[in-house]
């Protein structure tokens, strides 16, 4: 399909799902890599309390807080 046809379908709010091969789709800079981090018990307990309070998992709160901190550090440079 040519880009012009694709754009026309998109502009007309028509479904493009059948036109895309999502089997190899990747989100840039969103690939995951497993890491292991050791935390003191008091920190794990604090993380768990905060995660429970927010209704999220420990892993989620760690990711969000690290992302916020990294974004803040990047914006001050």
SEVEXDREN-297923 format. One record per residue: z, x, y of N, C-alpha, C in turn; residue number from 0. Coordinates in steps of 0.02 Angstrom, whole numbers, plus 50000, padded with zeros to 5 digits. Example, Ala and Ser with C-alpha at 12.3 -4.5 7.8 and 13.67 -1.06 7.14 Angstrom:
REM SEVEXDREN-297923
{{50390 50660 49716} {50390 50615 49775} {50390 50660 49835} 0}
{{50354 50642 49888} {50357 50684 49947} {50394 50645 50002} 1}
REM end
This chain:
REM SEVEXDREN-297923
{{50000 50042 49941} {50000 50000 50000} {50000 50045 50062} 0}
{{49961 50027 50109} {49958 50065 50171} {50018 50048 50215} 1}
{{50036 50094 50258} {50094 50085 50301} {50087 50024 50346} 2}
{{50027 50012 50368} {50015 49954 50413} {50032 49888 50376} 3}
{{50011 49884 50313} {50025 49824 50273} {50100 49818 50260} 4}
{{50131 49874 50244} {50203 49875 50232} {50240 49852 50295} 5}
{{50222 49879 50352} {50254 49860 50415} {50244 49786 50430} 6}
{{50185 49760 50416} {50171 49689 50429} {50216 49645 50386} 7}
{{50223 49663 50322} {50268 49624 50277} {50340 49627 50304} 8}
{{50361 49686 50324} {50429 49694 50351} {50438 49651 50413} 9}
{{50390 49655 50459} {50394 49616 50521} {50394 49541 50509} 10}
{{50362 49519 50455} {50359 49448 50437} {50418 49427 50395} 11}
{{50468 49471 50388} {50528 49457 50348} {50512 49440 50275} 12}
{{50460 49470 50249} {50442 49459 50179} {50476 49512 50136} 13}
{{50491 49495 50075} {50525 49541 50030} {50482 49602 50014} 14}
{{50513 49660 50019} {50478 49722 50002} {50505 49752 49938} 15}
{{50552 49719 49906} {50585 49746 49847} {50536 49766 49792} 16}
{{50485 49726 49782} {50435 49741 49730} {50389 49798 49748} 17}
{{50388 49817 49810} {50344 49870 49833} {50376 49939 49831} 18}
{{50442 49940 49821} {50479 50004 49824} {50501 50028 49756} 19}
{{50496 50092 49744} {50523 50123 49683} {50590 50153 49702} 20}
{{50643 50117 49687} {50710 50139 49707} {50743 50183 49654} 21}
{{50708 50197 49599} {50738 50236 49545} {50756 50307 49566} 22}
{{50720 50332 49616} {50733 50401 49639} {50757 50402 49711} 23}
{{50777 50345 49737} {50799 50342 49806} {50865 50379 49814} 24}
{{50872 50415 49868} {50933 50452 49883} {50950 50442 49957} 25}
{{51014 50440 49971} {51036 50437 50041} {51049 50508 50064} 26}
{{51016 50530 50118} {51026 50598 50142} {51099 50613 50157} 27}
{{51122 50670 50138} {51190 50693 50149} {51243 50648 50118} 28}
{{51224 50608 50069} {51272 50563 50036} {51280 50580 49962} 29}
{{51249 50633 49939} {51257 50653 49870} {51330 50672 49859} 30}
{{51355 50656 49800} {51425 50669 49787} {51434 50729 49742} 31}
{{51489 50763 49754} {51508 50820 49712} {51583 50815 49701} 32}
{{51603 50819 49639} {51673 50813 49622} {51711 50877 49639} 33}
{{51768 50868 49671} {51813 50925 49686} {51884 50906 49664} 34}
{{51923 50954 49649} {51993 50943 49632} {52036 50973 49686} 35}
{{52084 50935 49709} {52130 50957 49761} {52201 50943 49738} 36}
{{52243 50992 49744} {52314 50983 49726} {52353 50967 49789} 37}
{{52392 50912 49786} {52434 50891 49841} {52507 50892 49819} 38}
{{52552 50905 49866} {52623 50898 49848} {52639 50824 49834} 39}
{{52690 50814 49793} {52709 50746 49772} {52722 50701 49832} 40}
{{52757 50727 49883} {52773 50685 49941} {52710 50660 49975} 41}
{{52658 50701 49975} {52595 50682 50007} {52560 50627 49967} 42}
{{52561 50634 49901} {52531 50583 49858} {52567 50516 49867} 43}
{{52633 50519 49870} {52672 50458 49879} {52656 50425 49946} 44}
{{52650 50465 49998} {52632 50438 50064} {52561 50409 50065} 45}
{{52515 50444 50033} {52446 50419 50028} {52445 50352 49990} 46}
{{52482 50348 49936} {52483 50287 49896} {52513 50229 49935} 47}
{{52566 50242 49973} {52596 50189 50013} {52546 50163 50065} 48}
{{52513 50209 50100} {52465 50190 50151} {52405 50154 50121} 49}
{{52381 50179 50064} {52325 50147 50030} {52343 50076 50009} 50}
{{52403 50067 49982} {52425 50000 49961} {52430 49955 50022} 51}
{{52457 49981 50076} {52463 49942 50138} {52395 49918 50163} 52}
{{52344 49961 50157} {52277 49945 50181} {52235 49909 50128} 53}
{{52260 49907 50066} {52223 49874 50012} {52163 49913 49988} 54}
{{52169 49979 49988} {52115 50022 49964} {52143 50072 49914} 55}
{{52099 50109 49883} {52122 50160 49835} {52142 50224 49871} 56}
{{52179 50265 49836} {52198 50330 49863} {52136 50371 49881} 57}
{{52087 50371 49837} {52026 50408 49849} {51991 50384 49913} 58}
{{51989 50319 49922} {51956 50291 49981} {51990 50313 50045} 59}
{{52056 50310 50046} {52091 50330 50108} {52082 50404 50122} 60}
{{52081 50445 50070} {52070 50517 50080} {52001 50528 50110} 61}
{{51950 50495 50082} {51882 50503 50106} {51876 50481 50179} 62}
{{51904 50423 50195} {51899 50397 50263} {51933 50444 50312} 63}
{{51994 50464 50296} {52031 50508 50342} {51997 50575 50350} 64}
{{51971 50603 50296} {51936 50667 50302} {51872 50659 50344} 65}
{{51835 50605 50332} {51774 50593 50371} {51790 50585 50445} 66}
{{51843 50548 50461} {51863 50540 50531} {51880 50607 50563} 67}
{{51917 50647 50527} {51937 50713 50553} {51877 50759 50563} 68}
{{51831 50758 50515} {51772 50800 50521} {51726 50778 50578} 69}
{{51720 50712 50587} {51680 50686 50643} {51711 50705 50709} 70}
{{51777 50701 50713} {51812 50719 50774} {51802 50794 50789} 71}
{{51808 50835 50737} {51800 50907 50747} {51728 50923 50769} 72}
{{51680 50888 50740} {51610 50900 50759} {51595 50878 50830} 73}
{{51628 50826 50852} {51615 50800 50920} {51647 50843 50974} 74}
{{51696 50883 50957} {51728 50926 51006} {51695 50995 51012} 75}
{{51645 51007 50971} {51611 51072 50973} {51554 51071 51022} 76}
REM end
